[in-house]
């Protein structure tokens, strides 16, 4: 089974729990995307 390949136009996105802004998938979040809740470190800390 092949891993899902994303292009820039089909990247999944979420809404930040803290600030409410949408943010897109990043390569560094590939294995933990289901656990990501915040768009940045700053939002995570507040």
Secondary structure, DSSP 4 states (H G I P E B T S, - for coil): -PPP---GGG--EEE-TTT--EEE--GGGTTTGGG---SSHHHHH-
